[in-house]
Amino acid sequence: MREAGRIVAGVLYLLEKHIRPGVRTESLDSMAEEYIRERNGVPSFLGYRGFPASICTSINDVVVHGIPDKTRLMEGDIIGVDVGVILDGYQGDAARTYAVGKIGDVATKLMDTTLESLYAGIDACRQGNRLGDVSNAIQRTAEGGGFSVVVQFVGHGIGKDMHEEPQIPNFGPPGRGPRLETGMTFALEPMVNEGAYEVEVDEIDGWTVRTKDGSLSAHFEHTVAITEEGPTILTLL
């Protein structure tokens, strides 16, 4: 899983260099697929339940599952990129939200807070804690920054399959849920909105999830393993 995660991290690092005004999201998808296949990986998302691309590209009010197309990025946009890779039967999954050129103060704070909430959740991934401790750490950090946490979509266990049990909400009370044990692997992925938490799925493509009020949304994700020494992030270069 660490090797699959390295490829995921490499894609996110590569795309960072190319995310700028004028770039089409479909070109980011092509770059990502080429990078993955050159390293003997398989894009997890391509064909998954009919998803038509290798990565998700979610701009501004799109929370998750945006489909790459001919849309060009514009100065001031934020874009969430979600990447999954299968290598030798094991999965890696991570996401990051990028600024396109110069962005506003609210967008910057939203991105910073969402990333902080991810790391708060990762820090709670310790043997002996409860799953609810992870969820609560994410929620407290996001809401402490003045934002709302999406409740309709959640993180998940990950291993040989991209989505495994348990589901990992980004909200809820601490001290509840399964006890965490060494060897567990999770994909933690806070989705945090500038405005209200309500979202809606595009009725035409069946995938694109937007904030109901049109406010900005940010998304960060890492695949994490619980070890005796504490949490280890598997989606790093």
Secondary structure as UniProt FT lines:
FT   HELIX           2..16
FT   TURN            17..18
FT   TURN            21..22
FT   HELIX           25..38
FT   TURN            39..40
FT   STRAND          42..43
FT   TURN            46..47
FT   HELIX           48..50
FT   STRAND          55..59
FT   TURN            60..61
FT   STRAND          62..64
FT   TURN            75..76
FT   STRAND          78..87
FT   TURN            88..89
FT   STRAND          90..99
FT   HELIX           105..123
FT   TURN            127..128
FT   HELIX           131..144
FT   TURN            145..146
FT   STRAND          148..149
FT   STRAND          155..157
FT   STRAND          164..168
FT   TURN            174..175
FT   TURN            182..183
FT   STRAND          185..188
FT   STRAND          191..193
FT   STRAND          199..201
FT   TURN            203..205
FT   STRAND          209..211
FT   TURN            212..213
FT   STRAND          217..219
FT   STRAND          221..227
FT   TURN            228..229
FT   STRAND          230..233
//
